[in-house]
């Protein structure tokens, strides 16, 4: 039976983490996964669960929360007619296949390797948030054929290795191919479901040694439940703040925060 004191500490910290992730998601329009994965990592490690597979638990639990948050986000965007359903349908198979391959890959890697991958990709995402230009384009339409298959699979694969929804990779990709930014954001919210559902189902069958209490496969149930509740409560607050404040400087501050977290994860992976 899990230690009640440990569970109380876990609950209190998860409430704070979930509340912060919800505010950030509502304020800046980015997924909470980029915050949740390092937060879960530091939380579980501090509580004594920093084994060779702790990152798998962080990734799987973050992806489980995305199932709920992505569904709510798509519903909200669809009411405004902003979701490009043909893109979602056309890219679904490739994203799903990439997500499952991502789980199989993550299951074979040690936590330190996944930390390094998160660190490198996190820095790139932070730089895009800070300096990316939505008006720069490679073409006016999304690619088809082999390139479409490769790009859609890569979105699913890399997103699982980071424990995030598809927005961080999907939004810049779609804008590079001429999709308006508001439609790219709305459609990428649907990428989250396409990534999270098959990957979480797969992660449920990944055995984890020395897992935190109440973990099924690689999904930690207390973390999932508490974070979903808190993000649901605090995301509307972030959205209201976004309408009252200029989000551009805030996005750059958040980008710097993401880069620092990613560099720290990379530092730990390198043993510095």
C-alpha positions in Angstrom: 0.0 0.0 0.0 1.3 3.5 -0.9 2.6 5.7 1.9 -0.2 8.2 2.8 2.3 11.0 3.4 3.9 10.3 0.0 0.5 10.4 -1.7 -0.3 13.7 0.1 2.9 15.3 -1.1 2.3 13.9 -4.6 -1.3 15.4 -4.6 -0.2 18.8 -3.4 2.5 19.2 -5.9 0.3 17.9 -8.8 -2.3 20.5 -7.9 0.3 23.3 -8.4 1.7 21.7 -11.6 -1.8 21.3 -13.1 -2.9 24.8 -12.3 0.2 26.3 -13.8 0.0 24.2 -17.0 -3.7 25.2 -17.4 -3.0 28.9 -17.1 -0.1 28.7 -19.6 -2.2 26.7 -22.1 -5.0 29.3 -21.9 -2.8 32.3 -21.9 -0.4 31.4 -24.7 -2.3 28.8 -26.7 0.4 26.1 -26.2 -0.1 22.6 -25.0 0.5 21.8 -21.4 2.7 18.8 -22.2 5.8 21.0 -22.7 5.4 22.0 -19.0 4.1 18.8 -17.6 6.9 16.4 -18.7 9.7 18.2 -17.0 7.5 19.0 -14.0 6.6 15.3 -13.7 10.2 14.4 -14.0 11.4 16.7 -11.2 8.4 15.6 -9.1 8.9 11.9 -9.4 12.6 12.2 -9.0 12.3 14.3 -5.9 10.0 11.7 -4.4 12.5 9.0 -5.0 11.3 7.5 -8.3 14.2 8.6 -10.5 14.9 5.2 -12.0 15.9 4.2 -15.5 12.3 4.4 -16.7 11.0 7.5 -15.0 10.8 9.5 -18.3 8.5 6.9 -19.8 6.0 7.6 -16.9 6.3 11.3 -17.5 5.7 11.0 -21.2 2.8 8.5 -20.9 1.0 10.5 -18.2 1.4 13.8 -20.0 -0.1 12.2 -23.2 -3.0 10.8 -21.2 -3.9 14.3 -20.1 -3.8 15.4 -23.7 -6.6 13.0 -24.6 -9.0 15.2 -22.5 -7.5 18.6 -23.2 -7.3 18.0 -26.9 -11.0 16.8 -27.1 -12.1 20.0 -25.3 -9.9 22.2 -27.5 -11.1 20.7 -30.7 -14.8 21.1 -29.6 -14.2 24.7 -28.8 -12.4 25.5 -32.1 -14.9 23.5 -34.1 -17.7 25.8 -32.8 -15.9 28.6 -34.5 -15.5 26.7 -37.7 -11.7 26.8 -37.5 -10.8 23.1 -37.7 -9.6 21.9 -41.1 -11.2 18.4 -41.0 -9.8 17.3 -44.4 -6.2 17.8 -43.0 -7.1 15.9 -39.8 -8.5 13.0 -41.8 -5.7 13.0 -44.3 -2.9 13.1 -41.8 -4.5 10.8 -39.1 -3.1 7.5 -40.3 0.5 8.7 -40.5 0.3 10.5 -37.2 -1.1 7.4 -35.5 1.5 5.2 -36.9 4.3 7.6 -35.9 2.9 7.7 -32.4 2.9 3.9 -32.0 6.5 3.7 -33.3 7.3 6.5 -30.8 6.0 4.4 -27.9 7.9 1.3 -29.1 11.1 3.4 -29.3 10.6 5.1 -26.0 10.0 1.7 -24.3 13.4 0.6 -25.4 15.3 3.7 -24.4 16.7 4.6 -21.0 15.4 7.6 -19.2 18.6 9.5 -19.7 18.3 9.2 -23.5 14.8 10.5 -23.4 15.9 13.4 -21.3 18.4 14.3 -23.9 15.9 14.1 -26.7 13.5 16.3 -24.7 16.2 18.8 -24.1 17.3 19.2 -27.7 13.7 19.3 -29.1 12.6 21.6 -26.2 15.3 24.1 -27.1 14.2 24.1 -30.8 10.5 24.6 -29.7 11.5 27.4 -27.4 13.4 29.2 -30.2 10.4 28.8 -32.5 8.1 30.3 -29.9 10.5 33.2 -29.4 11.5 34.0 -33.0 9.3 32.0 -35.4 7.6 34.0 -38.1 4.1 32.9 -39.1 4.3 34.8 -42.5 7.3 32.7 -43.8 6.1 29.9 -46.2 7.7 27.0 -48.1 4.6 26.5 -50.3 0.9 27.4 -50.6 -0.5 23.9 -50.0 0.4 21.0 -47.8 2.4 18.2 -49.4 0.9 14.9 -50.6 2.3 11.5 -51.3 5.5 10.2 -49.6 6.4 13.6 -48.1 3.0 13.8 -46.4 3.4 10.3 -45.1 6.9 11.1 -43.8 5.9 14.4 -42.2 2.7 13.1 -40.5 4.6 10.1 -39.1 7.4 12.4 -37.8 4.9 14.6 -36.0 3.5 11.6 -34.2 6.9 10.1 -33.5 8.6 13.2 -32.1 5.5 14.3 -30.1 5.5 11.0 -28.3 9.2 11.1 -27.5 8.5 14.5 -25.9 5.1 13.6 -24.3 3.3 16.5 -26.0 0.4 17.1 -28.4 0.9 17.9 -32.0 0.8 21.7 -31.8 4.5 22.3 -31.2 5.4 20.6 -34.5 2.1 20.7 -36.4 1.4 24.5 -36.1 4.8 25.6 -37.6 4.6 22.9 -40.2 1.1 23.9 -41.4 1.9 27.6 -41.4 5.0 26.9 -43.6 2.6 25.4 -46.1 0.2 28.3 -46.2 -2.4 27.3 -43.6 -3.6 30.4 -41.7 -2.3 30.5 -38.1 -5.7 30.4 -36.4 -6.7 27.4 -38.5 -3.3 25.7 -37.9 -3.7 26.1 -34.1 -7.3 24.7 -34.2 -6.4 21.8 -36.5 -3.2 20.9 -34.5 -5.4 20.6 -31.4 -6.9 17.6 -33.2 -3.4 16.2 -33.8 -3.2 15.8 -30.0 -6.0 13.2 -30.0 -4.5 11.4 -32.9 -1.2 11.2 -31.1 -2.4 10.6 -27.5 -5.1 7.9 -27.9 -2.9 5.2 -29.7 0.2 6.1 -27.7 -1.5 5.9 -24.3 -3.2 2.6 -25.1 0.3 1.3 -26.0 1.9 2.8 -22.9 -0.6 0.9 -20.7 1.2 -2.3 -21.7 4.8 -1.0 -21.0 6.1 -2.5 -17.8 7.8 0.0 -15.5 10.2 -0.9 -12.7 10.1 1.2 -9.6 7.0 3.2 -10.8 5.3 5.8 -8.6 2.2 4.7 -6.7 -0.9 3.8 -8.6 0.7 3.5 -12.0 -0.8 1.3 -14.7 1.7 0.4 -17.4 3.5 3.8 -17.7 0.5 6.0 -16.9 0.4 7.4 -13.3 -3.3 7.7 -12.4 -3.1 10.3 -9.7 -1.0 12.6 -11.9 -3.4 12.2 -14.8 -6.6 12.8 -12.7 -5.4 15.8 -10.7 -3.7 17.5 -13.7 -6.9 17.1 -15.9 -9.0 18.6 -13.1 -6.7 21.5 -12.5 -6.1 22.4 -16.2 -9.8 22.3 -16.8 -10.3 24.8 -14.0 -7.4 27.2 -14.7 -7.3 27.2 -18.6 -10.3 29.6 -18.8 -8.4 32.0 -16.4 -5.4 31.9 -18.7 -7.7 32.7 -21.7 -9.2 35.7 -19.9 -5.7 36.9 -19.1 -4.8 36.6 -22.7 -7.6 39.0 -23.7 -6.5 41.5 -21.0 -2.8 41.4 -21.8 -0.4 41.5 -24.7 0.6 37.9 -25.3 3.6 38.6 -27.5 6.1 39.5 -24.7 4.6 36.8 -22.5 5.2 34.2 -25.2 8.9 35.2 -25.4 9.2 35.0 -21.6 7.6 31.5 -21.7 10.0 30.6 -24.6 12.9 31.5 -22.4 11.4 29.4 -19.6 11.0 26.4 -21.9 14.6 26.8 -23.2 16.0 26.9 -19.6 14.0 23.8 -18.6 15.1 22.0 -21.7 18.8 22.9 -21.2 18.6 21.8 -17.6 17.1 18.5 -18.8 19.9 18.2 -21.3 22.4 19.0 -18.6 21.1 16.2 -16.4 21.2 13.8 -19.4 24.9 14.6 -20.0 25.7 14.2 -16.3 26.9 17.7 -15.7 
